[in-house]
Amino acid sequence: MKKLIQVLFLLLLSILLAGVVILRIQQPQTSVAVTAQSSAAEAAESPAAALNSGSSSVAAGTGISVPVVSAPEVPVVATPEPTPTPTPEPTPELFTISVIGDETLTSHQMLSDQSEYSYAGRMNGDYSYPFKNTVQYFKDDEFTISNLECTLSDTQMYSPQQFYFRAPAANAQILTLGGVDFVTTANNHSLDFGQAGLLSTYAALEEYGLEYGKEDEYKIVTTEHGLRIGIYCAYNDYIPNKDKAGAAIQQMKADGADYIICAFHWGQELYYQPNGTQIDVGRACIDAGADLIFGCHTHCLQPIEEYNGGIILYSMGEFSFGGSTSPTDRDTAIFQVTLKRDLDGTISVDGWKVIPCCVSSLPVYEGYTQDNYNDYCPTPYEEGSEDYNRVMSKLDGSYQATSQGADYSNWYSSYG
């Protein structure tokens, strides 16, 4: 019995010793785990503090203390202030004014619209066709002026004239699509169909938004960029009254016109030099304060004269001219003057140029004869060509005509 008690005592003592050993083994692991958990918690709460601290940290699960390396400091680079864009210095403005001759937007009464050679036949419903080879000169200019030499009306009317021209009202679109801004109606064909025809023409021009001038009247037109252009129009049986013109010029100046144009229908057909009336009236109007004289009617070009600070275009000839399938003189031109508006608002001429053209895109050779070469589509001549140089000679006054004057005695038999 005594021996049994001793065995049990030893067994109990062994169990107690084993428990102590186990407890001592487990105690550091718990400490490390707690330390690791604590360090992780601190790092989660303040990662920047863990990175920047100079103290050691304990590697989880090892109990080994390792140094923490501080992150290198990143230098702060200052962003330079942007350089402001300098404000451009104001400069003078340049504007182009274009001048072209007679527009007869239909054929004469003896040529049916059904003819392939007629104005309507060549155009074939395309209102942009007549200006397709020249519109580039007018679409971006400031102002284009021409002479409208036909009636616009959809009503059939009687005319006592030897030659008369009535185009559909919709043909006004030919001019607007071509870049024309203003036409004078003061000419010998404005009354082909009397007052009724003239009023119908005005109505058609207004319908399609085209500015126009009337006999012995002036108008001031303000362009897109604010130029105020004054235009006085006169025919007066080919002899414009210079006193009336002078009074109109003075009134336009008083009304604030920046640039003054006189549009005159004058001269003699197919004469290559101006007559005495043209020279006298043109120069008198420049002396009175006009800047540009725009002449037409002669069916041919006449010289350009620079006079007393102004410019006289004695005649710009024909342009898109339906009056003949074969005009006697096929030469025409585009005149362009460049105006400069200075910083103080002063307007002056910066220069001018001409673009020599043919009234047709078809030459009188290569299958086209003198009877049908006109397709009513003005086309520039090639610079330096014989045709180009001929136009320039007509405009500088050096052209030597072999004959002058128009002869219509056989017109009805030839339908010219």
ABEGO torsion letter per residue (X at the ends): XAAAAAAAAAAAAAAAAAAAAAAAAAAAAAAAAAAAAAAAAAAAABAAAAAABABBBBBBGAGBBBBBBBBBBBBBBBBBBBBBBBBBBBBBBBBBBBBBBBBBABBBAABBAABAABAAAAAGGBAAAAAAAAAAAAAABABBBBBBBBBBBABBBBBABABBBBBBAAAAAAAAAAGBABBBABBAAAAAAEAAAAAAAAAAAAAAGBBBBBBGBBBBBBBAAGBBBBBBBBAGGGBBBAAAAAAAAAAAAAAGBABBBBBBBBEBBGBABBBAAAAAAAAAAAAAGBABBBBBGAGBBBBBBBBGGBBBBABAEBBBBAABABBABABBBBBBBBBBBBAAGBBBBAEBBBBBBBABABBABGGBBAAAABAGBBBBBBBGBAAAAAAAAAAAGABBBABBEBBAAAAAAAGX
